């Protein structure tokens, strides 16, 4: 494991070996929990990849596509995803690649919850990421599915979506729309002839986070 700090972001890099023409997985994480995710990937016998876990993210601010009113009292959705995405593609990733001295075969963007929404949103801003892992993406985000349909996206090679089967069982009127929004998103992507997979997991939003992301990484690499 290698550890870097770039623009105040904590970057942990995991691999068994390092060489050119390996996929580079960028995972934006709420916590500095890359070790757990990497272990789950190894448990699934995933091989020949490099995992970059980025943390110390201003979560609500940098993962949100546009400013909205708080869903809960401590939310601060300020809509700076485009700004962070530019930082990621133009500064953070080039420094990582330079540090590792590699030429990746392709780039995967993965995430959970709001960072999974960010991964989907990235397809509307850059063609850097040709495969997307979006585990329990925050598709309840106001007007996001409308945004998807009204704007053009860069067609990726593959998208993996997943959701917990209890996530829709929320008392919050916005959060409880998640299942319907997921089905709407899946159907929209299928209609675009995108290779998209949707997996339903047991449990709610906070169950088996690293296992769910690792399952997506395994699928997207196959």
C-alpha angles and dihedrals in degrees: 000000000000125000127206136170116215123173090343091305119127110230120194117183123199130189143140092218134356127222142130122288096035120129114255114216117204112198120185107207136192091215134028090261103130093123091063092048092048091050091051090052090053090048087058089052093245110167141184101030140113118224119205113190115195120196141159087074121158086239107197093035102044100034097048119093096211139357118279137167115273117274090201129019096262097046120118107182101175099164103237098139093116091053093050092044090057090049089049097049099036103036116011101044096043090052091049093049091047091049092050092040093222142130107221118215089226142332127253122196115204136175149149129238110335093006088053088056087049089054091055091044090054090068088069093054109035143016091214094106116058096177128043132198110194111176114186092342116198093248089154085078106127114266094353097123088047089051090053093055096043097050137057121249134199105252109239127206093242141357125198118199127182138174138182113246091229097050093095090057093090130133089218111095092215098045094047090066091070098102094049090046090050093052090046091051094046092050092047092053092046089052087056088058091244118155096245130165126197120198125185115211130197116257142020134305097286099047123110096343098169093042091053093050091045090051088054092049090052091051095046093051095052 
